[in-house]
């Protein structure tokens, strides 16, 4: 054993000693060797040069380029690292500054841009399209216009630039008066914009010019780290689950990326993509489930397995102002970890919609860990769609999501949802089976809906298909949760576990607390129901989030138990156990904050410490 450890240390020291450190700076030149004294001018020049084990340090400045890595590392210990220099702001931006605007009338301006300006890609000729995309009856371009960093709203007609209408029901309604429109012919692109009194020749106006900021065109570019950058303003295309998913930053069918400590904003569609390879197939099957099953079979032929794909880490990023997803991945995110990301204002303009949207949207969250993320004003908070087998969702804060906080769709389990705060009107949209819900706070309603689509389940901790089956719902475990009942019930949406009264598979409920109008699961023997009004509220102070909740010492009256793999058992369909990714047993022994629980008699809900009365608690 000692000899093995010494060998590993020796190998690591050898890798470190052979690594080259390249520098990129705004006073550099791409003919330079990339040293600290003679840096490269562009990040791409460093990307073209770097070999496994090398480190690329990018110094302060704005880099208007699409970084297309030519190669990756060979292992987790021998990766290629891209990082912003310490205490320096390095920006990778997919736009270009545009000047020479001509005033047409009043606050309306026009600029003429030769199509040659865009080289081989013109975002103002490229329409957004793809499987499950809904344009809401109009066209949308991947281009965008920004005034001092703020994106304008694309108008469907020139008339909407001349006479914009306030979108009262939208986030940032005042911003909806800042509009733009485009026209193109063989020679030129014409942009019209209503800057509402600002002079675009005196302010900074930018337009999208690149499909991405950081994305490899080739697949299999593995083991890359991207750390500490500000990335924004990319003309990203719709990212459907059946085709290539290009994000503002994305991994493109690879393994072992680390995307950390970045600020990512203003992607026309998606911020971070962990998704699929390019695929000529479009989901033309009348049965959309059948079409996606064929997509899975093609992916398996292209090496879809733990050995080749996924195992990414996405952590400590701030992601906002993306109109499709903050983070998405179809098949390519297996065995990955998404943690401690601040994701907000996703789908804020709501000019288009579709069935691949949310703060985090994952197809095939096999053995994924989604932990300690904030998901606010995302439309849909977290969507686990198909094959979330072995997924664990823990310690997340979700609120102000108008569609739902958590949507689990056609999964057969096992998956674990524990220690989360679900504070929106619809806390859980459950179109799945085989889930374990433990120590959560559900402030809103729950919806349950069986599905007749044939969807996959897998062998444990594997992409190997075990079979296809319908989703009949049920087979869930609800332990030690608080159902607050803070919102009114609607059709097919109930407060508490009463919604599971007639599911096909039986459910287990124990140790739960139900407040006000929330009702227990029929047949649940060990629960506590209180008439107290929940009175939950959320407030933001700067970058901090607080919730006010009337914790009561009465909560301690309900008999609870520590939750383990043994208690949770196995799912009906896959006959698989609730366990860690490495196959070891699980013990739920920490709370939302990571504090050690009293496992002999754990307090219901996400917090181990029971605060008496209406108390404001900092949760982010």
Order of alpha helices (4+ residues) and beta strands (2+ residues): alpha-beta-alpha-beta-beta-beta-beta-beta-beta-beta-beta-beta-beta-beta-alpha-beta-beta-beta-beta-beta-beta-beta-beta-beta-beta-alpha-beta-beta-beta-beta-beta-beta-beta-beta-beta-beta-beta-beta-beta-beta-beta-beta-beta-beta-beta-beta-beta-beta-beta-beta-beta-beta-beta-beta-beta-beta-alpha-beta-beta
